[in-house]
Amino acid sequence: MDVAKGDRKTYLVTGGAGFIGANFVLKARQQNWVERIINLDKLTYAGNLQTLASLVDDPGYVFVRGDIGNQELVSYLLQQYQPDAIVNFAAESHVDRSIVNPGQFIHTNVVGTFDLLEATRKYWQGLANPEQFRFLHVSTDEVYGSLDRTDPAFSETTAYAPNSPYAASKAAADHLVRAYHHTYGLPTLTTNCSNNYGPFQFPEKLIPLMILNALEGKPLPVYGDGQNIRDWLYVEDHCDAIYTVLNNAAIGTTYNIGGESEEANIDVVTLICNLLDEIKPQPGLERKSLITFVTDRPGHDRRYAIDCRKLKQDLGWQPQESFKSGLRKTIEWYLANGFWIEQVRSGAYQDWLQQNYGQR
């Protein structure tokens, strides 16, 4: 059964203080997608309530600090707020961290998703109108593995072949969501997105790390030969796609979400340097001179590419930003939001940078 846009009244958003989740929460409230959002977030290193400071006096927004693995808490929230939909962003998401500490990724992404599904199943089975409920699971293109330059892009029928602990943990979560639909009838949806970028992204990720290092005249560490290719998706386009799928897709379906912007890492970093030299020049410094090639990370997938024709054809979604326009907006946001940056660049974050890049 397809669901018409605008029917939803309350969302429970998990991981809503993280990068993509927070952007979704902000856009949902700014554009009045729903009357109320309950944001459940554990507030790990990547969660930042400062991102959501503009909602502090919003009566339609409720923040709850907690773990999706706490079934008792999740069950209480479901009964208390009676959401029409759950949007699950909660995840450990950084590949490098999964290589250093894979156990945390299994705990959060696999066991946590299971616990969330169990609490959701019990809630859904008690609803008076269970056919109106939706559970949307936000996943990644990394579950599909790696592509050669000439391979066709990932489609919704591409076999899973995860290559990192992060990707494997997300693949397991995807399979659990699928199983809960096919076994119990839970009305699930899954989206697999390409690499996101935009405002509020934690600065361990490639684009914000390069922006901030370049602004400070620090080396710009590029893995290997810099020819690893990713498809880049502006975060607001991703949020629009999630909302479109949530309100219009048939239950049990999966949609790939991509920005149709394949770029090699070295080209991304070079473009950042060129845009910064234009927007905020520093006399005597050409920022691409800061590019430093470092030892590649283990199991570094060569190329990801998303075929999002199904989403475009079925539901009419289109990305609004080109890579260059989205990157310019992103750079301008980081230039204008120094306070937010300082809030997230804690001592723990600096320790992580040294651990991951110091010996490369």
SULNORHU-V781568 format. One line per field, one symbol per residue. ss: DSSP state (H for helix, E for strand, C for the rest). A space follows every 50 residues. Layout:
# SULNORHU-V781568
ss=???
This chain:
# SULNORHU-V781568
ss=CCCCCCCCCEEEEECCCCHHHHHHHHHHHHCCCCCEEEEEECCCCCCCHH HHHHHCCCCCEEEEECCCCCHHHHHHHHHHHCCCEEEECCCCCCHHHHHH CHHHHHHHHHHHHHHHHHHHHHHHHCCCCHHHCEEEEEEEHHHHCCCCCC CCCECCCCCCCCCCHHHHHHHHHHHHHHHHHHHHCCCEEEEEECEEECCC CCCCCHHHHHHHHHHCCCCEEEECCCCCEEEEEEHHHHHHHHHHHHHHCC CCCEEEECCCCEEEHHHHHHHHHHHHHHHCCECCECHHHHEEEECCCCCC CCECCECCHHHHHHHCCCCCCCHHHHHHHHHHHHHHCHHHHHHHCCHHHH HHHHHHHCCC
